[in-house]
Each structure stands twice: as structure tokens, then as C-alpha cells.
């Protein structure tokens, strides 16, 4: 996957991957930041103009790609499998 290659190139050029539990903690942190941005965007907490959903989604995707790369998981294949799983539930 092109995205995973881009992440891998950056991470390897920046000192390498963190330990899995550190990458998972980073992913959880980024999901929390995405949650705060959504609350802001919807006007629940904070100013809708202050949220940056695109940036936060990019951060989540980066953290997820790091974990996937570490374990040799192709995210595109994993997503295709998940979509197929949901399709089969609809029948």
C-alpha cells in the first residue's frame, strides 16, 4: 500500500519504529484527539472552527499504519476483508 510505504520510509529515516505498546498508546492518544475534534466540530464542546478533523484523521491513520507495518499487515487487504465481512452480514 502506498500509504504504508510512505509511513515506513519516514519512520525508518527518523530512528525506526517504537515498541508495539508505545505505538498502540500513540494510536489511542490520537483517537482521543480525534474525539475532541469531533466534539468541537459538532459544537458540543469548543468552537466548530477550531477543529481540524482532517489533521486528526491523518494522525490516527499514521499511528495505525505504524502498527500495521511493524506486524507486516497490509491495511488495504485488511480493510477489503472487513468490508467483505460486513457485506456478508447484510445478506
C-alpha positions in Angstrom: 0.0 0.0 0.0 1.4 3.4 -1.0 0.4 5.0 2.3 2.2 2.3 4.3 5.3 2.7 2.3 5.3 6.4 2.8 5.0 5.9 6.6 7.7 3.2 6.6 10.1 5.4 4.7 9.5 8.3 7.1 9.7 6.1 10.3 12.9 4.3 9.2 14.5 7.6 8.4 13.5 9.0 11.8 15.1 6.4 14.0 12.8 3.5 13.5 9.6 2.1 14.9 8.7 2.3 18.6 7.8 -0.7 20.6 4.3 -2.1 19.9 2.8 -0.9 23.2 4.2 2.6 22.6 2.7 2.7 19.1 -0.6 1.5 20.5 -0.6 4.2 23.2 0.1 6.8 20.4 -2.9 5.4 18.4 -5.2 5.6 21.4 -4.0 9.2 22.1 -4.6 10.2 18.5 -8.1 8.6 18.6 -8.8 10.7 21.7 -7.7 13.9 19.9 -10.0 12.9 17.0 -12.8 12.6 19.5 -12.1 16.1 20.9 -12.0 17.5 17.3 -15.4 15.9 16.6 -16.9 17.3 19.7 -15.6 20.7 18.7 -16.8 20.4 15.1 -20.3 19.5 16.2 -20.4 22.4 18.7 -20.7 20.1 21.7 -17.5 21.3 23.3 -15.4 24.1 21.9 -15.6 26.1 18.7 -16.5 24.3 15.4 -14.0 26.5 13.6 -11.2 25.3 15.9 -11.5 21.6 14.9 -9.2 20.1 12.3 -10.8 16.7 11.5 -8.5 16.1 8.5 -5.3 16.6 10.6 -6.6 14.4 13.4 -7.7 11.6 11.0 -4.3 11.8 9.4 -2.7 11.3 12.8 -4.8 8.3 13.5 -4.1 6.8 10.1 -0.3 7.4 10.6 -0.3 5.7 14.0 -2.4 2.7 12.7 0.0 2.4 9.7 3.0 2.3 12.1 1.4 -0.7 13.9 0.4 -2.4 10.7 3.9 -2.0 9.2 5.5 -3.3 12.4 3.5 -6.5 12.2 3.6 -6.8 8.4 -0.1 -6.3 7.9 -1.4 -4.9 4.6 -4.0 -2.4 5.6 -5.7 -2.3 2.2 -6.2 -6.1 2.3 -7.3 -6.0 5.9 -9.9 -3.3 5.0 -11.1 -5.2 2.0 -11.6 -8.3 4.2 -13.6 -6.2 6.7 -15.8 -4.7 4.0 -16.5 -8.2 2.7 -17.3 -9.4 6.2 -19.8 -6.5 6.6 -21.3 -7.2 3.1 -21.9 -10.9 4.0 -23.8 -9.8 7.2 -26.2 -7.7 5.0 -27.4 -10.7 3.1 
